[in-house]
Amino acid sequence: MGKEKKYRVVSMFSGSGGLDLGFLATNRAEIVLANDINKYACESYAKNIGNHILCQDIRELKNMPQADIVIGGPPCQGFSTANPNRSFDDPRNWLFKEYARILSESNPTIFVMENVSGMVTLEKGAVLTMILQELEHQGYKVQYKILNAKDYETAQSRRRTIIVGTKKNVTSTYDYPPPVVNPPLFGRYKTVGDVLLNKPINGNNYNHDIAKLSTLNENRIKYIPQGGSMKDCPVELQNNSDLKRAMRRLHLNEVSPTIVHNNNDHYYHPTEHRRVTIREMARIQGYPDDYIFYGPKSEQSRQVGNSVPVPFAFHIATSVINYLDETGK
Ligand SMILES: C[S@@+](CC[C@H](N)C(=O)[O-])C[C@H]1O[C@@H](n2cnc3c(N)ncnc32)[C@H](O)[C@@H]1O
C-alpha cells in the first residue's frame, strides 16, 4: 500500500463536519459519503466541505458504498435500557441499529464512534455493554476510551467516549492517540486567549453577531471576573439558577469549559461585557475562520456545540490512518 493512499471514509451523523474536517486534515482521507438529517447542518457541510452529504434520515440510506473507515456517533439522548428486553428492536435504539447496518453494508476495516462521556455510565453501564455487543456481532473487536480534547491541541475541556472497532480477522492492534500535551510533564494546554486573541475577528464577520444583553445582565456581567459566574454578583443581582453555571465568563489563560448548544446563554467573553459569538465558539472548537455556519442562529449554535473539535478529530484520524497503514504492510 503506497504511503499516499487515500482511505475511503463514510461519515454518519456528520453534523457540520468537525470530525470530517479532522480526517480531511490528514490528507489521507477521502469522504465518499456523509449523512445528516438536519437541513441546516447539511447546508453548512455542503457549502464548506462538499456536496457528498445526503440530507436524510439514516434509516432511508440505501446502497452504501464500500469504505475503509466509518466515522460518526449516533446521538444517545433518550437511549434507555428500561425495557427488560434491552433489545435493538426497541424503537428508541434504532440509531445504533442503523449504525450497525451501515457497518455491515460498508464493511470498513475500522470504525470510530464518538459520544458523550456519560454514555459509559448510562443505566449503570448496561447501554455501553449492549452497544459493544451489537458492534462485536458485526465482526469487530471493539474498545472504548474516554479522551479529553484539551490533551489534543484544543482550547477546551471536552471529555468524549471514543469507541473504535477493528475487524476481528486483522491481527494489528489499534492504539488511541497519546496526549499531545500533558502539563507539567510536557507541553501546555491551548488557552481561550490563544484562540480568541491570536488573530482579530474582523475581515471575516460571518457568524460574529454580538447579541444584545438585557439591562439586568449588563449590570451583572460587570461583577463577574474571568473564570467567574453569577455567584460573583451581589446577591440582589442573583436569581435562582445554578449560580456556578449561569453567566460563566471564560478565562484567557485557561481552557474553555465544554462548548455546548445553548441557544440563549453562551459563555461570556473574557474581557468584554458580552456573550461570545458563534465565531468565537467555533474558534474554541478549532474550526477555521473561513468555515461559515448556515441557518438561524440557534441552529448555528447547535452545529458548533455538537461538533467534535477539529484538532481533536485530527489526532484521532491520525491514529486511524496509522492503524490502516500498519495493516496494509
Ligand atoms: C453530535 S452531532 C454530530 C457532530 C459531528 N460528528 C461533528 O463533528 O460535527 C449528531 C448529529 O446526528 C444527526 N442525526 C440525528 N438523528 C439522525 C437521523 N435519524 N439520521 C441522520 N442524522 C441524524 C443530528 O442532526 C446531528 O447533527
The ligand as a Gaussian input file, in Angstrom:
#p B3LYP/6-31G(d) Opt

LIG

0 1
 C      -23.317000      15.047000      17.707000
 S      -23.903000      15.533000      16.158000
 C      -22.596000      15.103000      15.078000
 C      -21.445000      16.073000      15.052000
 C      -20.372000      15.755000      14.050000
 N      -19.796000      14.443000      14.290000
 C      -19.263000      16.796000      14.075000
 O      -18.149000      16.500000      14.492000
 O      -19.520000      17.963000      13.694000
 C      -25.126000      14.308000      15.809000
 C      -25.880000      14.528000      14.507000
 O      -26.788000      13.427000      14.313000
 C      -27.827000      13.923000      13.487000
 N      -28.960000      12.998000      13.489000
 C      -29.835000      12.770000      14.498000
 N      -30.763000      11.861000      14.118000
 C      -30.453000      11.498000      12.839000
 C      -31.052000      10.593000      11.910000
 N      -32.155000       9.922000      12.209000
 N      -30.479000      10.444000      10.687000
 C      -29.378000      11.155000      10.369000
 N      -28.778000      12.032000      11.225000
 C      -29.314000      12.203000      12.446000
 C      -28.133000      15.281000      14.088000
 O      -28.799000      16.125000      13.174000
 C      -26.720000      15.779000      14.469000
 O      -26.210000      16.664000      13.505000

